[in-house]
């Protein structure tokens, strides 16, 4: 086994990886890759809860712990290739709190020559409570954003996790299905809200495209526009209720870059909604031209601020 950081990226030598023997022994002892993170104040809202966007950033950190940062930068700088997220799903079980030590567990799953799936979960370390479970699908692309085969060294390294499939927290290895826009009976729907925005350089990563957890923030901003600020203020200050994201499912079709004009449309999904869950579809477009970039489905619930208990979806927005 080779020492970390000392191997040829394009090596096809059988069994060669960029993990040291000690790193492999740690993986085999745990049955997954693991990284701990302390929940600092900047990750939390006024209740001390972590915003769901940050869980996605921590998933990213978990994947970087599997595919080392120096290998990602080497792949990009020397070969013009990078990993991009093509689909993601998350279920938010419970909130991480200010001061918590959380553990991000990651198990990569090879899916053919091009795709990698990452079964990921976040746990509260002192209680071993599952907070978030999810799955992220990635591919390697070249400088023209065309898919290319996974470099042999990465494939060799990630294949070491094959024996850990039984420890997956979310789903067994399989290709994620396409996420279609739900349609009401009678044909295409009309959006109930449209939100326009332009983002700046801080929203992109080192490859120049949008850092994908930021889409979660932008979709959340569009949902605020859908609900209405006055309605949300009344809900919070008069009734002591807040909307919370229960699950998310996103399909990434085209990248976005700084200074592009973006449009987010929000759709109600009454057939998928229940008394306690509001189902919403959202689509992010590059505008003008209305090029589909990200298709998303969210489940939103409403909780009592004091008790954390679920309350029925307010009638004003459930129709």
PLY file of the C-alpha trace (Angstrom):
ply
format ascii 1.0
element vertex 319
property float x
property float y
property float z
element edge 318
property int vertex1
property int vertex2
end_header
0.00 0.00 0.00
1.35 3.39 -0.96
1.97 6.34 1.32
-0.64 9.11 1.07
0.25 11.73 -1.53
3.13 9.82 -3.15
1.47 7.91 -6.01
0.82 8.49 -9.71
-2.72 9.75 -10.31
-3.07 7.69 -13.50
-1.50 4.53 -12.10
-3.34 1.35 -13.05
-1.23 -0.89 -10.84
-3.54 -3.42 -9.19
-4.34 -2.58 -5.58
-2.47 0.74 -5.55
-4.29 3.50 -3.69
-3.45 6.82 -2.07
-4.20 5.51 1.44
-1.44 4.56 3.85
-1.53 1.21 5.65
-2.45 3.00 8.88
-5.37 4.76 7.16
-6.67 1.45 5.83
-6.45 -0.12 9.28
-8.54 2.74 10.73
-11.17 2.27 8.03
-11.38 -1.47 8.63
-11.77 -0.91 12.37
-14.67 1.53 11.87
-16.38 0.15 8.78
-16.73 3.67 7.28
-14.81 6.92 6.88
-15.38 9.28 9.80
-14.66 12.91 10.62
-15.74 14.88 13.71
-16.87 18.50 13.63
-17.75 20.88 16.46
-20.94 22.89 15.90
-19.83 26.50 16.21
-22.13 29.50 16.59
-21.96 30.52 12.92
-23.68 27.29 11.91
-26.80 27.91 14.00
-29.99 29.97 13.95
-31.65 31.90 16.80
-32.80 28.60 18.36
-29.30 27.15 18.34
-30.22 24.70 15.56
-28.02 24.03 12.53
-29.37 25.22 9.18
-29.86 22.33 6.74
-27.43 23.89 4.24
-24.56 23.28 6.67
-25.25 19.55 6.84
-24.54 19.46 3.09
-21.27 21.34 3.63
-20.35 18.76 6.29
-21.21 15.96 3.87
-18.74 17.66 1.51
-16.12 17.62 4.25
-16.82 13.93 4.79
-16.25 13.22 1.10
-13.03 15.24 1.16
-11.92 12.98 4.01
-12.40 10.04 1.64
-10.92 11.70 -1.47
-8.17 13.88 -0.08
-8.18 17.60 -0.85
-4.67 17.43 -2.31
-5.86 14.73 -4.72
-8.88 16.81 -5.76
-6.72 19.87 -6.45
-4.11 17.75 -8.26
-6.83 16.22 -10.45
-8.11 19.70 -11.34
-4.83 21.55 -11.75
-2.89 18.86 -13.64
-5.64 17.10 -15.58
-8.44 19.69 -15.80
-10.88 17.25 -14.19
-13.13 17.64 -11.18
-15.86 15.87 -9.23
-19.35 17.33 -9.59
-22.56 16.46 -7.75
-25.29 15.15 -10.06
-27.95 14.18 -7.51
-28.53 14.27 -3.76
-31.12 13.17 -1.23
-31.35 13.88 2.49
-33.71 13.14 5.35
-33.37 15.47 8.34
-34.20 13.44 11.45
-33.16 15.78 14.27
-31.28 19.06 14.62
-27.66 19.43 15.65
-27.23 22.07 18.35
-24.69 24.74 19.19
-21.79 23.08 21.01
-22.48 19.55 19.75
-19.70 17.35 18.49
-21.05 15.63 15.41
-19.61 12.74 13.40
-19.89 12.56 9.61
-19.82 8.97 8.33
-19.17 8.30 4.66
-19.16 5.16 2.53
-18.40 5.59 -1.20
-20.04 3.15 -3.62
-18.66 2.64 -7.13
-21.36 2.56 -9.80
-19.81 1.59 -13.13
-17.00 3.49 -14.84
-18.34 7.00 -14.31
-20.48 7.31 -11.19
-19.76 7.26 -7.49
-22.44 7.18 -4.83
-21.73 8.33 -1.28
-23.91 6.99 1.52
-23.53 9.65 4.22
-24.91 10.29 7.66
-24.40 12.71 10.54
-24.56 11.56 14.16
-24.43 13.31 17.54
-21.23 11.83 18.93
-22.02 11.61 22.64
-25.42 9.91 22.14
-24.88 8.18 18.77
-28.16 9.76 17.62
-28.76 9.86 13.86
-29.38 13.46 12.81
-29.21 13.38 9.00
-29.00 10.55 6.49
-28.50 10.92 2.78
-26.98 9.96 -0.50
-24.88 12.00 -2.93
-24.09 10.95 -6.50
-21.01 12.35 -8.27
-19.21 12.02 -11.59
-15.83 13.24 -12.84
-15.95 15.81 -15.65
-13.32 17.43 -17.84
-12.81 21.15 -18.48
-15.76 21.10 -20.91
-17.99 19.51 -18.25
-18.18 16.23 -20.17
-18.18 13.04 -18.04
-14.94 11.07 -18.05
-14.07 7.73 -16.53
-12.99 7.66 -12.91
-9.16 7.81 -12.78
-7.73 4.36 -11.94
-6.09 5.49 -8.71
-9.39 6.86 -7.40
-11.19 3.69 -8.46
-8.61 1.53 -6.67
-8.89 3.63 -3.53
-12.69 3.74 -3.39
-12.99 0.01 -4.09
-11.52 -0.55 -0.61
-14.95 0.44 0.77
-16.76 -2.37 -1.04
-16.71 -4.53 2.09
-18.50 -1.80 4.11
-21.78 -1.76 2.12
-23.58 -3.43 5.00
-22.94 -0.31 7.11
-24.83 2.08 4.81
-27.30 4.32 6.68
-29.48 5.52 3.80
-29.77 3.23 0.81
-28.04 0.31 -0.75
-25.82 1.06 -3.76
-27.92 1.77 -6.80
-28.22 4.55 -9.31
-30.56 7.28 -8.17
-33.74 7.53 -10.23
-34.48 10.64 -12.20
-36.48 13.22 -10.28
-39.41 14.22 -12.51
-41.42 17.35 -11.99
-44.70 16.23 -10.48
-47.71 17.14 -12.61
-51.23 17.77 -11.47
-54.09 16.18 -13.32
-54.79 18.03 -16.53
-51.20 18.78 -17.60
-48.46 21.24 -16.74
-48.68 23.31 -13.61
-48.12 26.98 -13.16
-45.67 28.15 -10.48
-47.18 29.79 -7.42
-44.08 31.91 -6.83
-41.07 33.10 -8.84
-37.86 34.37 -7.28
-35.08 36.14 -9.18
-31.49 36.46 -7.98
-27.87 36.97 -8.97
-25.10 35.54 -6.88
-21.48 36.59 -6.53
-18.09 34.91 -6.28
-18.55 33.81 -2.68
-21.12 31.27 -3.87
-18.68 29.34 -6.07
-15.94 26.80 -5.33
-12.33 26.63 -6.56
-13.45 25.29 -9.97
-15.54 28.41 -10.60
-19.00 26.82 -10.40
-21.60 26.97 -7.63
-20.80 25.13 -4.41
-23.85 22.85 -4.35
-24.92 23.38 -0.69
-25.63 26.98 -1.69
-28.56 25.79 -3.81
-30.25 24.73 -0.56
-29.95 28.30 0.73
-31.31 29.74 -2.49
-34.25 27.35 -2.56
-34.94 28.27 1.08
-34.92 31.98 0.16
-37.39 31.26 -2.64
-39.64 29.41 -0.18
-39.61 32.46 2.10
-40.78 34.46 -0.90
-43.47 31.82 -1.49
-44.70 31.91 2.13
-44.39 35.69 2.46
-42.44 37.51 5.15
-45.56 38.88 6.87
-47.07 35.41 7.06
-43.87 33.90 8.52
-43.58 36.72 11.09
-47.18 36.17 12.20
-46.63 32.43 12.33
-43.59 32.85 14.56
-44.53 35.77 16.82
-48.26 35.09 17.19
-48.49 31.32 16.99
-44.96 30.23 17.96
-44.58 28.07 14.86
-41.74 27.73 12.33
-41.38 25.82 9.02
-38.66 23.14 9.05
-37.21 21.12 6.18
-37.88 17.40 6.63
-36.36 16.02 3.43
-34.76 17.14 0.18
-34.16 15.56 -3.21
-32.17 17.42 -5.86
-31.10 16.64 -9.42
-28.32 18.79 -10.89
-28.62 19.22 -14.67
-26.48 22.26 -15.52
-23.95 24.29 -13.56
-24.29 27.95 -12.63
-21.55 30.55 -12.27
-21.08 33.92 -10.55
-22.98 36.92 -11.93
-25.49 34.85 -13.86
-29.14 35.80 -13.52
-31.08 32.96 -11.91
-34.78 32.26 -11.55
-36.41 29.88 -9.04
-40.00 28.75 -9.50
-41.92 27.08 -6.67
-44.82 24.66 -7.18
-47.33 23.23 -4.73
-47.72 19.43 -4.72
-51.09 18.79 -3.02
-51.19 15.12 -3.97
-47.92 14.47 -2.09
-48.78 16.70 0.88
-50.36 15.46 4.12
-51.92 17.07 7.17
-48.43 17.58 8.63
-46.19 17.79 5.55
-46.22 20.37 2.75
-44.66 19.01 -0.46
-43.08 21.57 -2.77
-41.23 21.29 -6.06
-38.73 23.95 -7.03
-36.79 24.51 -10.22
-33.76 26.77 -10.63
-33.19 28.16 -14.12
-30.42 30.12 -15.74
-32.13 33.20 -17.15
-32.56 34.43 -19.88
-33.36 31.33 -21.86
-34.84 29.52 -18.86
-32.23 26.74 -18.90
-33.03 24.12 -16.25
-30.11 23.83 -13.81
-31.46 22.17 -10.65
-34.75 20.33 -10.04
-35.70 19.90 -6.39
-38.40 18.36 -4.23
-38.74 19.39 -0.58
-40.94 18.26 2.28
-41.62 21.05 4.78
-43.22 20.56 8.19
-44.27 23.10 10.82
-43.11 22.78 14.42
-43.92 24.41 17.73
-40.96 26.53 18.83
-41.42 25.66 22.53
-41.99 21.91 22.30
-40.60 20.94 18.90
-43.82 19.02 18.18
-45.25 18.92 14.68
-48.39 20.94 14.04
-50.76 20.75 11.05
-49.80 22.66 7.93
-51.48 26.11 8.12
-54.55 26.20 5.88
-53.47 29.48 4.29
-50.65 27.72 2.42
-51.86 24.12 2.17
-54.34 24.77 -0.64
0 1
1 2
2 3
3 4
4 5
5 6
6 7
7 8
8 9
9 10
10 11
11 12
12 13
13 14
14 15
15 16
16 17
17 18
18 19
19 20
20 21
21 22
22 23
23 24
24 25
25 26
26 27
27 28
28 29
29 30
30 31
31 32
32 33
33 34
34 35
35 36
36 37
37 38
38 39
39 40
40 41
41 42
42 43
43 44
44 45
45 46
46 47
47 48
48 49
49 50
50 51
51 52
52 53
53 54
54 55
55 56
56 57
57 58
58 59
59 60
60 61
61 62
62 63
63 64
64 65
65 66
66 67
67 68
68 69
69 70
70 71
71 72
72 73
73 74
74 75
75 76
76 77
77 78
78 79
79 80
80 81
81 82
82 83
83 84
84 85
85 86
86 87
87 88
88 89
89 90
90 91
91 92
92 93
93 94
94 95
95 96
96 97
97 98
98 99
99 100
100 101
101 102
102 103
103 104
104 105
105 106
106 107
107 108
108 109
109 110
110 111
111 112
112 113
113 114
114 115
115 116
116 117
117 118
118 119
119 120
120 121
121 122
122 123
123 124
124 125
125 126
126 127
127 128
128 129
129 130
130 131
131 132
132 133
133 134
134 135
135 136
136 137
137 138
138 139
139 140
140 141
141 142
142 143
143 144
144 145
145 146
146 147
147 148
148 149
149 150
150 151
151 152
152 153
153 154
154 155
155 156
156 157
157 158
158 159
159 160
160 161
161 162
162 163
163 164
164 165
165 166
166 167
167 168
168 169
169 170
170 171
171 172
172 173
173 174
174 175
175 176
176 177
177 178
178 179
179 180
180 181
181 182
182 183
183 184
184 185
185 186
186 187
187 188
188 189
189 190
190 191
191 192
192 193
193 194
194 195
195 196
196 197
197 198
198 199
199 200
200 201
201 202
202 203
203 204
204 205
205 206
206 207
207 208
208 209
209 210
210 211
211 212
212 213
213 214
214 215
215 216
216 217
217 218
218 219
219 220
220 221
221 222
222 223
223 224
224 225
225 226
226 227
227 228
228 229
229 230
230 231
231 232
232 233
233 234
234 235
235 236
236 237
237 238
238 239
239 240
240 241
241 242
242 243
243 244
244 245
245 246
246 247
247 248
248 249
249 250
250 251
251 252
252 253
253 254
254 255
255 256
256 257
257 258
258 259
259 260
260 261
261 262
262 263
263 264
264 265
265 266
266 267
267 268
268 269
269 270
270 271
271 272
272 273
273 274
274 275
275 276
276 277
277 278
278 279
279 280
280 281
281 282
282 283
283 284
284 285
285 286
286 287
287 288
288 289
289 290
290 291
291 292
292 293
293 294
294 295
295 296
296 297
297 298
298 299
299 300
300 301
301 302
302 303
303 304
304 305
305 306
306 307
307 308
308 309
309 310
310 311
311 312
312 313
313 314
314 315
315 316
316 317
317 318
